[in-house]
Amino acid sequence: HLAIAVNHGAPAFSVSTAAFRALVEEMVAAGVVRPYDGKTCVLHFGDAAAAPRFEPVEAERMERPPMAIGVPGMSSVCEFLARGAAFRFSTMVARIARDADEGSYT
């Protein structure tokens, strides 16, 4: 029996615009993300009797922007982006309204 673990979350993200690149550089400086230099593979499944096969995708064949990964995990990115925000847990939201003067929501 072959056991395979697959991360169904977002293991990495691409950096394709200058504005986003600036934010990612800020996160790199804060130790929240690092460049993703891992291998990219395709997982091939055959019939039930055959073991799955991983096929590495060579970097030269990849046409993708630079990628980054959260340190130690992707939740670090969420925590960084939410810094300074106030949270209330176990609270029912009845209405969301935008304050036109401040551009914020209440």
Rosetta constraint file for C-alpha pairs under 8 A:
AtomPair CA 2 CA 51 HARMONIC 7.25 0.50
AtomPair CA 7 CA 11 HARMONIC 6.95 0.50
AtomPair CA 10 CA 74 HARMONIC 7.36 0.50
AtomPair CA 11 CA 69 HARMONIC 6.62 0.50
AtomPair CA 11 CA 74 HARMONIC 7.11 0.50
AtomPair CA 12 CA 36 HARMONIC 6.96 0.50
AtomPair CA 12 CA 67 HARMONIC 6.50 0.50
AtomPair CA 12 CA 68 HARMONIC 5.56 0.50
AtomPair CA 12 CA 69 HARMONIC 4.55 0.50
AtomPair CA 12 CA 70 HARMONIC 7.26 0.50
AtomPair CA 12 CA 74 HARMONIC 7.77 0.50
AtomPair CA 13 CA 67 HARMONIC 5.37 0.50
AtomPair CA 13 CA 68 HARMONIC 5.50 0.50
AtomPair CA 13 CA 69 HARMONIC 6.54 0.50
AtomPair CA 14 CA 64 HARMONIC 7.68 0.50
AtomPair CA 14 CA 65 HARMONIC 5.88 0.50
AtomPair CA 14 CA 66 HARMONIC 5.71 0.50
AtomPair CA 14 CA 67 HARMONIC 4.20 0.50
AtomPair CA 14 CA 68 HARMONIC 6.40 0.50
AtomPair CA 15 CA 20 HARMONIC 6.46 0.50
AtomPair CA 15 CA 21 HARMONIC 5.84 0.50
AtomPair CA 15 CA 24 HARMONIC 7.70 0.50
AtomPair CA 15 CA 65 HARMONIC 5.95 0.50
AtomPair CA 15 CA 66 HARMONIC 5.52 0.50
AtomPair CA 15 CA 67 HARMONIC 5.74 0.50
AtomPair CA 15 CA 68 HARMONIC 7.34 0.50
AtomPair CA 16 CA 20 HARMONIC 7.12 0.50
AtomPair CA 16 CA 21 HARMONIC 7.07 0.50
AtomPair CA 16 CA 65 HARMONIC 5.64 0.50
AtomPair CA 16 CA 66 HARMONIC 7.25 0.50
AtomPair CA 17 CA 21 HARMONIC 5.98 0.50
AtomPair CA 18 CA 22 HARMONIC 6.27 0.50
AtomPair CA 19 CA 23 HARMONIC 6.65 0.50
AtomPair CA 20 CA 24 HARMONIC 6.16 0.50
AtomPair CA 21 CA 25 HARMONIC 6.07 0.50
AtomPair CA 22 CA 26 HARMONIC 6.35 0.50
AtomPair CA 23 CA 27 HARMONIC 6.34 0.50
AtomPair CA 24 CA 28 HARMONIC 6.09 0.50
AtomPair CA 24 CA 33 HARMONIC 7.44 0.50
AtomPair CA 25 CA 29 HARMONIC 6.20 0.50
AtomPair CA 26 CA 30 HARMONIC 6.31 0.50
AtomPair CA 27 CA 31 HARMONIC 6.20 0.50
AtomPair CA 27 CA 32 HARMONIC 5.09 0.50
AtomPair CA 27 CA 33 HARMONIC 5.74 0.50
AtomPair CA 27 CA 77 HARMONIC 7.86 0.50
AtomPair CA 27 CA 80 HARMONIC 7.65 0.50
AtomPair CA 28 CA 32 HARMONIC 5.77 0.50
AtomPair CA 28 CA 33 HARMONIC 4.97 0.50
AtomPair CA 28 CA 34 HARMONIC 5.63 0.50
AtomPair CA 31 CA 71 HARMONIC 6.95 0.50
AtomPair CA 32 CA 70 HARMONIC 5.91 0.50
AtomPair CA 32 CA 71 HARMONIC 5.24 0.50
AtomPair CA 32 CA 72 HARMONIC 7.69 0.50
AtomPair CA 32 CA 76 HARMONIC 5.86 0.50
AtomPair CA 32 CA 77 HARMONIC 6.30 0.50
AtomPair CA 32 CA 80 HARMONIC 7.25 0.50
AtomPair CA 33 CA 68 HARMONIC 6.35 0.50
AtomPair CA 33 CA 69 HARMONIC 5.39 0.50
AtomPair CA 33 CA 70 HARMONIC 4.30 0.50
AtomPair CA 33 CA 71 HARMONIC 5.09 0.50
AtomPair CA 33 CA 76 HARMONIC 7.79 0.50
AtomPair CA 33 CA 77 HARMONIC 7.21 0.50
AtomPair CA 34 CA 68 HARMONIC 5.54 0.50
AtomPair CA 34 CA 69 HARMONIC 5.62 0.50
AtomPair CA 34 CA 70 HARMONIC 6.61 0.50
AtomPair CA 34 CA 71 HARMONIC 6.85 0.50
AtomPair CA 35 CA 66 HARMONIC 7.61 0.50
AtomPair CA 35 CA 67 HARMONIC 5.99 0.50
AtomPair CA 35 CA 68 HARMONIC 4.29 0.50
AtomPair CA 35 CA 69 HARMONIC 6.28 0.50
AtomPair CA 36 CA 66 HARMONIC 7.76 0.50
AtomPair CA 36 CA 67 HARMONIC 5.22 0.50
AtomPair CA 36 CA 68 HARMONIC 4.49 0.50
AtomPair CA 36 CA 69 HARMONIC 5.48 0.50
AtomPair CA 37 CA 67 HARMONIC 7.82 0.50
AtomPair CA 39 CA 56 HARMONIC 6.96 0.50
AtomPair CA 39 CA 57 HARMONIC 7.46 0.50
AtomPair CA 40 CA 56 HARMONIC 6.02 0.50
AtomPair CA 40 CA 57 HARMONIC 5.58 0.50
AtomPair CA 40 CA 58 HARMONIC 7.74 0.50
AtomPair CA 41 CA 54 HARMONIC 6.15 0.50
AtomPair CA 41 CA 55 HARMONIC 5.35 0.50
AtomPair CA 41 CA 56 HARMONIC 4.26 0.50
AtomPair CA 41 CA 57 HARMONIC 5.34 0.50
AtomPair CA 42 CA 54 HARMONIC 5.72 0.50
AtomPair CA 42 CA 55 HARMONIC 5.15 0.50
AtomPair CA 42 CA 56 HARMONIC 6.42 0.50
AtomPair CA 42 CA 57 HARMONIC 7.09 0.50
AtomPair CA 43 CA 52 HARMONIC 6.78 0.50
AtomPair CA 43 CA 53 HARMONIC 5.83 0.50
AtomPair CA 43 CA 54 HARMONIC 4.67 0.50
AtomPair CA 43 CA 55 HARMONIC 6.42 0.50
AtomPair CA 44 CA 52 HARMONIC 5.64 0.50
AtomPair CA 44 CA 53 HARMONIC 5.13 0.50
AtomPair CA 44 CA 54 HARMONIC 6.24 0.50
AtomPair CA 44 CA 55 HARMONIC 7.50 0.50
AtomPair CA 45 CA 50 HARMONIC 7.67 0.50
AtomPair CA 45 CA 51 HARMONIC 7.20 0.50
AtomPair CA 45 CA 52 HARMONIC 4.67 0.50
AtomPair CA 45 CA 53 HARMONIC 6.57 0.50
AtomPair CA 46 CA 50 HARMONIC 5.58 0.50
AtomPair CA 46 CA 51 HARMONIC 7.03 0.50
AtomPair CA 46 CA 52 HARMONIC 6.39 0.50
AtomPair CA 57 CA 61 HARMONIC 6.79 0.50
AtomPair CA 57 CA 62 HARMONIC 7.19 0.50
AtomPair CA 58 CA 62 HARMONIC 6.74 0.50
AtomPair CA 69 CA 73 HARMONIC 7.34 0.50
AtomPair CA 69 CA 74 HARMONIC 6.74 0.50
AtomPair CA 70 CA 74 HARMONIC 4.28 0.50
AtomPair CA 70 CA 75 HARMONIC 7.14 0.50
AtomPair CA 70 CA 76 HARMONIC 5.93 0.50
AtomPair CA 70 CA 77 HARMONIC 6.04 0.50
AtomPair CA 71 CA 76 HARMONIC 6.33 0.50
AtomPair CA 72 CA 76 HARMONIC 6.98 0.50
AtomPair CA 73 CA 77 HARMONIC 7.93 0.50
AtomPair CA 74 CA 78 HARMONIC 7.14 0.50
AtomPair CA 75 CA 79 HARMONIC 6.26 0.50
AtomPair CA 76 CA 80 HARMONIC 6.10 0.50
AtomPair CA 77 CA 81 HARMONIC 6.19 0.50
AtomPair CA 78 CA 82 HARMONIC 6.08 0.50
AtomPair CA 79 CA 83 HARMONIC 6.18 0.50
AtomPair CA 96 CA 105 HARMONIC 6.61 0.50
AtomPair CA 96 CA 106 HARMONIC 5.81 0.50
AtomPair CA 97 CA 105 HARMONIC 5.46 0.50
AtomPair CA 97 CA 106 HARMONIC 5.34 0.50
AtomPair CA 98 CA 103 HARMONIC 6.45 0.50
AtomPair CA 98 CA 104 HARMONIC 5.69 0.50
AtomPair CA 98 CA 105 HARMONIC 4.27 0.50
AtomPair CA 98 CA 106 HARMONIC 6.27 0.50
AtomPair CA 99 CA 103 HARMONIC 5.38 0.50
AtomPair CA 99 CA 104 HARMONIC 5.34 0.50
AtomPair CA 99 CA 105 HARMONIC 5.79 0.50
AtomPair CA 99 CA 106 HARMONIC 7.13 0.50
AtomPair CA 100 CA 104 HARMONIC 7.43 0.50
